[in-house]
Amino acid sequence: MSKDSKARHQMGKLLSFNPSGEYYFSKGVKAYHRRDFYKATKYLQRAMQLEPGEPMIVCQLAIVYSEMGEHQQSNRLLHMILEELDENMSECHYFLANNYAHMGFFKDAYQHANLYLELNDDGEFSDDTEDLLDLLTLEAEELDEDLYEQDDLIIKQEQARELLESGHFPKAVEILTSVIEDYPEYWSAYNNLALAYFYLGEVQKASEILNKVLEENPGNLHALCNRLVFAFYQRSFAEIKLLKETLKKIKPMSAEHQFKLGATFALTGEYEAAFQWLRKLQKSGFDGDGPFYYWLSYAAYFTGREDIARSTWKKAVEMNPDKEGFEPWNEEKQEQNGFEDHPSSIQKKLKSDYKEERMFALFLISVSSKRDELLLSAGIKKNQKLSALEQEYVSYITTGSAKSSAVGAHEIAQLLYENHHPIGTTEAGLYLLWFTVFIEMEKNSVLIKNKLAWAAALEYVWKKMRSEKVSQAQLAGQYGISVSTLGKYIKLVNNFL
């Protein structure tokens, strides 16, 4: 062995490389300047995980989302900065003003633009903000009433849409009903209300609403499409055939109607017709969102156009990262992976204004493969919305010990989890049902005693809401309780609801 062989051996030793949040932030900014928004979001999300309390990283990610047209997601991050991380980061008001203006929420845009100028009369974005204010105050006399009323309508519709997507159907019904009372000819609200009732299992009421729409607004495309969706899930084959034949004859001009038609065809397995409409929109330069690319990918894949399906799927995941793992060519994985394996979906629920949805998110964390990572995230550590009860729940998930009724709530959710993995909004509704009941129990100081009876009663009520055939004897036997006990707890569930 030569004299310097030991030295050469030491110099050849591999050094570990542990990238920091700053490293990923830098890569994210570079990707952003290259207009590669997909990579930019990935790098910045990783930077946030490594440095969850750094407002500059969060702000840059919000800017990327805004460029991608994900204005709502961008706004959530910007509000998080101002409310949780750095209230003095005034440029967030400028970005919020622009986002709200793009979304059509002119009142909110006006307020944030003025806030930015109050805090930065000579700031970096002052000139741009004044230009924006000029646009917002154009014909101010008309804006004061007409558009501000429209703002309220749009905000309520957006709230209802979010509630429908998250499985919060009763609250969606409440909001949509109030919209219809104020705007009795706003047919979009009727169509969404019909969907909410349908998901609650109140099929007759949902159908009556669609009938009203079609009577008073004949040919309403959204109502016809929703009727096809209802028939599809109810396996009403004669009606499915008739409605598909009718819809195939319709040639809508507006992009919104073309998308609705294409998505409905895709959802009901009419993939060739779906592909023709959605692909036509894409070629015309339609600025689609996540669901648009989701359905286009499915339509392309199931009509043998795999290259288009895969390239389109990348855009779908870029816009909705929680769809990763739900590829049309990966059906087996779709059935296995639920909300618990999608951190972005959990983080969204943690920000909800509804306590039951936040508690559902905490339960999802407890069963998630990303459990430790989520418990250390800003969504938990700096979430000011979490009540004392929810904080105790977090403590229980983290340490495994707590003197709180949250333990019983968690154990009942676990019983439900054994038979119903939350792979979509349908199953999510079962857990939201339970946590809604639990919160009412807390208000009335009702203790959790017979966990098996509570779980059985919840499952029974949930299935009945969805018009599923289920007997009390069947569920009582499944959970090992008597029929009389089950009947008693079903009454309790209904009372708390």
C-alpha angles and dihedrals in degrees: 000000000000122000097252098039092102091053092049090049092053093047090054093057115124116243119213117242117209109180115216130218088260090057093054091042090056092049090048093053091049091050089048092054089050087053089240094139095169093061091039092058092046093051094043093047088053090048089052091052091053095043106021095170098052108111095195091062092048091047093051091051089050089053091052092050089050091053088051091054092250091129096156093053089046091052092052090057094045092050089047090056093050095042102038114012114031122352090186094063091106097173086076087073090058092051091046091051091054093046093049091047090054090049092051094248094132097167092056091043090053093049095050093044090055091045090055092051092047090055096036113027089165100027130139093267099036096111093046091048092052089051089052091050090051089057093045094049094046107128087001095181091065093041093055094071114008101046095036089055087048088051090058091050093049092047092052091048090050091049090050092049091052091048091051091049093050094047095250092136102157092055090045088055090051094052096042092049090055090049091053091049090056097037108029093178098047096116096184089067091051091052093050091046089054089053091050092052091045092054089049088057094249092129096161093053091046091052092048090055092051090048090053091051093049092046095051098031105030116204094020100169097206091053092050091048092048090049089055091050091051092049090048094055092044091049092233092162098181092052091044091055093047095047094046090052090050095047093047088061092055116095106188120197101204121083091227092058093044090054093047090051094046094047092048092051090049093048091051095047098256090129102163093055089043092052093049093055098040095043090049089054092048092051091049089059097257109178096227128189130220096285091051093058091040093059094039090055091050093047091048095047096049092049093054098259096124098160091056090044093054096044091047092047090060088061092047092055092041089060097035109027091180088070090069108121094029096092115150090238092053104061095147091058091046090061093049101045120071138168090293091069094051110077094186090058090050092048090052090054091048089061093052120122088223117090094209091056092050090050089051088053090052090052090050089053090054091058098034125114085223092054099128093043092051094047089057095046126109088247087073105023097048101026106127092182093071111106124217089264091052091048088054088051090053089050091051092050090048101044104017093235133089140141096226142108085241086082091062091045089053094048092052090049087052090054089053090046091060090068105020119045110194097242094147146359091285094062092036087062090065092058093043087052091054097046090047089054091044093053090052089049089053091052090053095042092240113163123223109240116149103040095178091054092050092050093048093047092049092050091048094050091045093052092046090052087056093047091244119157108249134146127213090230091056094052094041089055092046092054096036098243134118122266091239091054091049091050091052093052093045087059090050092051092049092047092053091047 
